[in-house]
Amino acid sequence: MAQRTLDQKLAILSDAAKYDASCASSGTTRRDSRSGGIGSAGGSGICHAYTPDGRCISLLKILMTNFCIYDCAYCINRVSSNVERARFSPEEVVKLTLEFYRRNMIEGLFLSSGIIRSPDQTMGDMVRIARMLRIEHGFKGYIHLKTIPDASPDLVAQAGLFADRLSVNVELPQDASLRQLAPEKRPETIRAVMADVRLGREAAKDRSHTGKRPPRFAPAGQSTQMIIGADAATDRDILATSANLYSGYLLKRVYYSAFSPIPDSSAALPLIKPPLMREHRLYQADWLMRFYGFDADEIGAAHPSGNLDLAIDPKLAWALANRAQFPVDVARAPREMLLRVPGFGTKTVTRILAARRNGALRYADLLRIGAIMSKAQPFVTLPDWTPGALTDSADLRARYAPPPEQLSLF
């Protein structure tokens, strides 16, 4: 077989990386080229990611290889899949990263890989890439490494010294599904790696008796990804798993990726992909758990099926299912309850709490503050507004659900 060029490998392995949704930057400012070296982890902007403060940065998102010794039924790169294969050497990944950076096309690297020969072999090559970038070339940009679950803890520990973020995918929301569809992978091993990363990050915060800090370890934290719709897990199951991961391993993010049917797939997999709106609603629900004080169970309980309502957002669905708690008096309600009002975001609630110290807030004041009053009307009372019977009206959901559409025959 003819030797592939670097461009040909890049086309294959960048396309293969598109199935990994865990591509986001923390915007860490730990490393900065102003003191020497090249690259930067900050600044504004072939994958785009967003920092917590809203800045857009670009990452080179590739697989080191799409060869894999595992046969995960849901993976396009499984050993039994008939896909075009390619493999970068560590030196080629380093060259690509530096050349893309010098052309001002990227600010960092997102590197994942299929498993070749053994988990330790694969993880060792990925650590070698990060080490060469950091030590030999002085690269100060963002590096996100996808860790290999069965790799040696020592290799994962080394990876955390060079990468800004580490991640290991739990793949599926239920352990039984993972054992069935990915027999070579063990949920216990995946969680053990997550635990090691958490412990490594905590140890990096401790000072020695002389006051010296240890080397930083994965300063941007860790993340994971779940495939949605490949098994029978409900949205309530998925959110419960996410909540456990956030609390147990202090993850920065859980990413949700809608299952995409692949050629020659197992009969155990569904024939059609779930609607992308389901993925979107899960991200909204995830946001409610992380920033609005909601529990996974109460979000999932809003619908008897345990799945999120695809027609309306999860916060509105919860409010409609818990109308007895509304309307709330904006002048007296605590922050926790204001955050549950549809149309009120975290910034809006902060502004409300600050503004109401100076006097009563009226309808026009909330509009100026940024509240979406078209959503909030049935759920709040103000000196110049009361919803009356609107809160308990039978057609309230219909006011917010999108109108029916005529299906096309063609």
C-alpha positions in Angstrom: 0.0 0.0 0.0 1.3 3.4 -0.9 2.6 5.6 1.9 0.1 8.4 2.7 1.1 12.0 2.8 0.7 14.1 5.8 -2.2 16.0 4.2 -4.0 12.7 3.5 -3.5 11.5 7.1 -4.8 14.9 8.3 -7.9 14.6 6.2 -8.7 11.1 7.6 -7.8 11.7 11.2 -9.4 15.1 11.6 -12.6 13.7 10.1 -12.5 10.7 12.5 -12.2 13.1 15.5 -15.5 14.8 14.7 -17.4 12.2 16.8 -15.7 13.4 20.0 -17.7 16.4 21.4 -15.4 17.0 24.3 -13.6 19.8 22.6 -13.6 22.9 24.7 -11.0 25.1 26.2 -10.9 26.3 29.8 -9.2 29.5 28.7 -6.4 28.8 31.2 -3.7 31.5 31.5 -1.2 29.2 33.2 1.2 29.3 30.2 2.0 32.5 28.3 4.6 33.0 25.6 5.5 36.5 26.8 8.1 35.0 29.0 9.6 32.9 26.2 8.6 30.0 23.9 5.7 30.1 21.4 2.0 29.9 21.6 -0.5 31.1 24.2 -3.5 29.5 26.0 -5.4 32.8 25.9 -6.5 35.3 23.3 -9.2 35.4 20.7 -9.3 33.2 17.6 -9.8 23.7 12.9 -12.3 23.3 15.7 -13.7 26.2 17.6 -14.0 26.2 21.3 -15.2 28.8 23.7 -13.7 29.9 27.0 -15.8 30.6 30.1 -15.6 34.4 29.4 -16.9 33.9 25.9 -13.7 34.1 23.9 -13.5 31.9 20.9 -10.3 30.0 20.3 -9.3 27.4 17.7 -7.9 24.0 18.3 -6.3 21.4 16.1 -8.6 18.5 16.7 -7.3 15.2 15.5 -6.9 11.5 16.4 -3.3 10.2 16.6 -4.7 7.1 14.8 -8.0 5.6 14.0 -6.6 2.1 14.2 -8.1 0.4 17.3 -7.8 -3.0 18.9 -11.2 -2.7 20.6 -14.5 -3.6 19.0 -16.9 -1.1 20.6 -20.2 -1.6 18.7 -21.1 2.1 18.5 -17.6 3.3 17.3 -16.9 3.9 13.7 -13.2 3.1 14.3 -13.7 -0.3 16.0 -11.4 -3.1 14.9 -14.2 -4.7 12.8 -15.1 -1.5 11.0 -14.2 -1.2 7.3 -13.0 2.4 7.4 -9.9 4.0 5.8 -7.1 3.9 8.4 -4.2 6.2 9.1 -1.7 6.9 11.8 0.4 9.9 12.8 3.8 9.5 14.4 4.3 11.6 17.5 6.7 13.8 15.5 4.1 14.4 12.8 1.5 15.6 15.4 4.1 18.0 16.8 5.0 19.3 13.4 1.3 19.8 12.5 0.6 21.6 15.7 3.5 24.0 15.4 2.9 24.7 11.7 -0.8 25.4 12.2 0.1 27.7 15.1 2.8 29.6 13.1 0.1 30.2 10.4 -2.1 31.7 13.2 -4.8 29.1 12.5 -4.9 27.5 16.0 -4.2 28.2 19.6 -4.0 24.7 20.9 -4.3 21.0 20.4 -7.1 18.5 21.1 -5.6 15.0 20.8 -7.4 11.7 21.0 -6.6 8.3 19.6 -7.7 4.8 18.9 -5.9 2.1 20.9 -2.9 0.6 19.1 -1.0 -2.4 20.4 -1.9 -1.6 24.0 -3.3 1.2 26.2 0.2 1.9 27.5 1.7 2.1 24.1 -1.0 4.6 23.0 -0.9 6.7 26.1 2.9 6.8 26.1 2.9 8.2 22.5 0.4 10.9 23.5 2.4 11.9 26.5 5.5 12.0 24.3 3.7 14.4 22.0 2.8 16.7 24.8 6.3 16.5 26.3 7.9 17.4 23.0 5.6 20.4 22.5 6.1 21.7 26.0 9.8 20.9 26.7 11.5 20.8 23.3 9.5 23.5 21.5 8.4 25.7 24.4 4.7 25.5 23.3 2.5 27.5 25.7 -0.8 26.9 24.0 -3.7 24.9 25.2 -3.4 21.1 25.2 -6.3 18.7 25.8 -5.4 15.0 26.0 -8.0 12.2 25.9 -6.6 9.6 28.4 -6.7 5.9 27.8 -8.6 4.1 30.6 -6.5 1.0 30.9 -3.2 2.9 30.7 -0.7 2.9 33.6 -1.5 5.5 36.3 2.1 6.7 35.9 1.4 7.6 32.3 -1.8 9.5 33.2 0.1 11.3 35.9 2.8 12.4 33.4 0.0 13.5 31.0 -1.4 15.8 33.6 1.9 17.6 33.9 1.9 18.7 30.3 -1.8 18.9 29.4 -4.1 21.7 30.4 -7.1 19.4 30.5 -7.5 15.6 30.6 -10.6 13.6 29.8 -11.7 10.1 29.7 -15.1 9.2 28.1 -17.6 7.2 30.1 -19.1 6.5 26.6 -22.6 5.4 27.8 -24.7 6.5 30.7 -25.3 3.0 32.1 -22.6 0.4 33.1 -24.7 -2.5 31.8 -24.9 -0.9 28.3 -21.1 -0.3 28.2 -20.4 -3.9 29.2 -22.8 -5.1 26.4 -21.6 -2.8 23.6 -18.0 -2.3 24.5 -16.9 -5.6 26.1 -13.2 -4.7 26.3 -13.9 -1.6 28.4 -14.8 -1.7 32.1 -16.7 1.1 33.8 -14.7 0.6 37.0 -11.5 1.3 35.1 -12.8 4.5 33.6 -13.9 5.8 37.0 -10.6 4.8 38.5 -8.8 7.0 36.0 -11.2 9.9 36.8 -10.4 9.4 40.5 -6.7 9.5 39.8 -7.0 12.8 37.9 -9.1 14.3 40.7 -6.5 13.2 43.3 -3.7 14.5 41.1 -5.4 17.9 40.9 -6.0 18.0 44.6 -2.4 17.1 45.4 -1.1 19.8 43.1 -2.8 22.4 45.3 -1.0 21.3 48.5 2.2 23.2 49.5 5.1 21.4 51.0 6.4 22.2 54.5 8.7 24.7 52.9 5.8 26.5 51.2 6.8 25.3 47.7 4.0 24.3 45.4 4.2 21.0 43.4 4.0 21.2 39.6 0.5 22.0 38.3 -1.6 19.1 37.2 -4.2 19.4 34.5 -5.1 23.0 35.7 -8.1 23.2 33.4 -9.6 20.1 35.0 -11.2 17.0 33.4 -14.2 16.3 31.3 -16.1 13.4 29.8 -18.5 12.5 27.1 -21.6 10.3 26.9 -23.2 9.0 23.7 -27.0 9.6 23.8 -29.5 7.3 22.2 -27.3 4.3 21.7 -29.1 2.5 24.5 -32.4 2.6 26.4 -31.3 5.1 29.1 -33.8 7.9 29.7 -32.8 11.5 30.1 -33.4 11.1 33.8 -30.9 8.2 33.9 -28.4 10.3 31.9 -28.7 13.4 34.2 -28.4 11.2 37.3 -25.1 9.8 35.9 -23.9 13.3 35.1 -24.8 14.5 38.6 -22.8 11.7 40.1 -19.8 12.4 37.9 -19.8 16.1 38.8 -20.0 15.5 42.5 -17.7 12.4 42.6 -14.9 13.5 40.3 -15.3 17.3 40.2 -15.6 17.3 36.4 -15.6 20.6 34.6 -18.0 19.4 31.9 -20.0 16.5 30.7 -20.5 16.5 27.0 -23.5 14.8 25.3 -23.2 13.4 21.8 -26.2 12.1 19.9 -25.7 8.6 18.6 -25.0 8.5 14.9 -25.8 5.1 13.1 -22.7 3.6 11.5 -22.2 1.2 8.7 -22.4 -2.5 9.4 -23.4 -1.8 13.0 -24.6 -4.3 15.6 -28.2 -5.4 15.8 -28.2 -4.1 19.4 -27.9 -0.5 18.2 -30.9 1.6 17.1 -31.4 2.0 13.3 -32.1 5.8 13.5 -30.3 8.5 15.4 -32.1 10.5 18.2 -33.2 14.0 17.4 -30.5 16.6 17.9 -33.0 18.5 20.0 -32.6 15.8 22.7 -28.9 16.6 22.9 -29.7 20.3 23.1 -32.2 19.8 25.9 -29.7 17.7 27.9 -27.2 20.5 27.7 -29.9 22.9 28.9 -30.7 20.5 31.8 -27.0 20.1 32.6 -26.7 23.9 32.8 -29.6 24.0 35.3 -27.8 21.4 37.5 -24.5 23.3 37.4 -25.7 26.9 37.8 -29.4 27.0 38.9 -29.5 24.6 41.8 -31.7 22.0 40.2 -31.4 18.3 41.0 -31.3 15.6 38.3 -34.3 13.9 39.7 -36.6 16.9 39.7 -35.6 17.8 36.1 -36.3 14.3 34.9 -39.5 14.0 36.9 -41.1 16.9 34.9 -42.3 14.3 32.3 -43.7 10.8 33.2 -41.5 9.1 30.6 -38.3 10.3 32.3 -37.3 12.1 29.1 -37.1 15.8 28.6 -39.8 17.6 26.7 -38.4 18.4 23.2 -40.9 21.2 22.6 -40.0 23.4 25.5 -36.9 23.9 27.6 -36.4 22.0 30.8 -36.7 25.0 33.1 -40.1 25.9 31.7 -41.2 22.2 31.7 -40.3 22.0 35.5 -42.2 25.2 36.2 -45.3 24.0 34.4 -45.1 20.7 36.3 -44.7 22.6 39.7 -47.2 25.4 39.3 -48.1 25.3 43.0 -44.8 27.1 43.7 -45.8 30.0 41.5 -46.3 32.9 41.1 -43.3 34.2 43.2 -43.1 37.7 44.5 -40.1 39.3 42.9 -39.7 41.7 45.8 -39.3 39.0 48.4 -38.4 35.7 46.8 -34.9 34.3 47.7 -32.3 33.8 45.0 -32.9 30.1 44.9 -36.5 30.6 43.9 -35.9 33.5 41.5 -33.4 31.2 39.6 -36.3 28.8 38.9 -38.5 31.4 37.2 -38.6 30.9 33.4 -37.1 33.9 31.7 -34.7 34.7 34.5 -31.0 33.9 34.0 -28.2 34.0 36.6 -27.2 37.5 35.6 -30.8 38.8 35.7 -31.3 37.4 39.2 -28.1 39.0 40.4 -29.3 42.3 39.0 -32.8 41.9 40.6 -31.3 41.2 44.0 -29.1 44.3 43.7 -31.8 46.6 42.3 -34.6 45.7 44.8 -32.5 47.0 47.7 -33.2 50.5 46.3 -36.9 50.1 46.0 -39.8 48.1 44.4 -39.2 46.7 40.9 -41.8 47.1 38.3 -42.5 45.3 35.0 -40.5 47.9 33.0 -37.6 47.6 35.4 -37.3 43.8 34.8 -37.4 44.4 31.0 -34.4 46.9 31.4 -32.6 44.4 33.6 -32.8 41.7 30.9 -35.6 39.4 32.1 -37.5 37.7 29.3 -40.9 38.7 30.5 -42.8 36.9 27.7 -41.7 33.7 29.6 -41.8 35.0 33.1 -45.3 36.6 33.1 -47.3 33.6 34.4 -44.8 32.9 37.2 -44.2 36.3 38.9 -46.0 39.1 40.7 -45.0 42.7 40.7 -46.5 45.9 42.1 -47.9 46.6 38.6 -48.4 43.0 37.4 -50.2 39.9 38.6 -50.8 36.8 36.4 -54.2 36.1 37.8 -55.6 32.8 36.5 -52.8 32.6 33.8 -50.5 30.5 36.1 -53.0 27.7 36.3 -54.6 28.0 32.8 -54.9 24.7 30.9 -53.4 26.1 27.7 -50.3 27.6 29.3 -47.9 25.0 27.8 -49.5 25.6 24.3 -48.5 29.3 24.6 -44.8 28.3 24.6 -44.7 25.2 22.5 -43.8 25.8 18.8 -46.8 25.8 16.5 -47.5 22.5 14.5 -45.9 22.3 11.1 -47.2 20.9 7.9 -45.1 17.9 6.9 -43.8 17.9 3.4 -44.5 15.0 1.0 -41.1 15.4 -0.7 
